[in-house]
Amino acid sequence: MPAPERKDPIRPTDDTARSLGKQLLRSARSGSLATLGRDGHPAASLVSLATDVDGTPLILVSALSAHTGHLEADPRCSLLLSPGGKGDPLAHARITLKLRAAKVDRETPDGIRIRRRFLSRQPKAALYADFGDFSFFSLSIEGASLNGGFGRAYELAPSDLLSEAVAAHAIAAIEEGAVAHMNADHAEAVRYFATGLLSAADGKWRLTGLDPDGADLARGDTVLRLAFPTPVASAGALRAALAALAAQAREAT
């Protein structure tokens, strides 16, 4: 009797998978970074994490760490993001990113933006971020494996996770000022984003970042991701999206 045909476990990529993948990427504050050791063995280590405006993962690592030397010798790496939750760990969504690392030149405009975004996400890293032996690395996404829970496996392309390049460039140019303006002049709206739209506990919430696909919020060590209904690609579209969400949040509180 012939063996039954094996069913392909990978589902077709759809908008639900793309949304979940982006949520996992943009919400993570840490992940397990796997690098290739000089002896050929994979080596995994915990790293703190932020994302660039387009969603590219960013890390800050010490030259004393083994994985920094690994990345300098071979930039191929992977990153597991698994927020977990109650019950069986395998029942919760997680994503493994296939990446290629590049050290960031701090003196360039990109380097200045990356430092700012990383420290907005990881403010305690300011204690050591400027030490001479610490470097930022940008981790370009080359592919991803998403597991949304039992029986929900997907293979994602970079375009499934990253913001569109032209939109990311446009928002990057205005992001710092927009974040400062929202925190200074619209702190109540930011608080409503957290409490009214994301069902978070009340408190002094602040925006830490904006990008074409959404906003990042934080209160202490707690971070939240607020996705926009549709991506934005200009200052006007960003203002309109934030205003509409603020009105919706006020109605919900």
GIWO-V519989 format. One line per field, one symbol per residue. ss: DSSP state (H for helix, E for strand, L for the rest). burial: + if it has 16 or more other ideal C-beta (glycine too) atoms within 10 Angstrom, else -. A space follows every 50 residues. Layout:
BEGIN
ss = ???
burial = ???
END
This chain:
BEGIN
ss = LLLLLLLLLELLLLHHHHHHHHHHHHHLLEEEEEEELLLLLEEEEEEELE ELLLLLEEEEEELLLHHHHHHHHLLEEEEEELLLLLLLHHHLLEEEEEEE EEELLLLLHHHHHHHHHHHHHLHHHHHLLLLLLEEEEEEEEEEEEEELLL LLEEEELHHHHLLLHHHHHHHHHHHHHHHHHHHHHLHHHHHHHHHHHLLL LLLLLEEEEEELLEEEEEELLEEEEEELLLLLLLHHHHHHHHHHHHHHHH HHL
burial = ----------------++-+++++++++--+-++++----------++++ +++++++++++---+-++-++---+-+++-++---------++++++++- +--+--------+++-++++++--+---+----++++++-+--+++++-- ---+-+-+-++++---++-+++--++-++--+---+--+++++++++--+ ----+++++++++++++++---++++-+--+++---++--++--++--+- ---
END
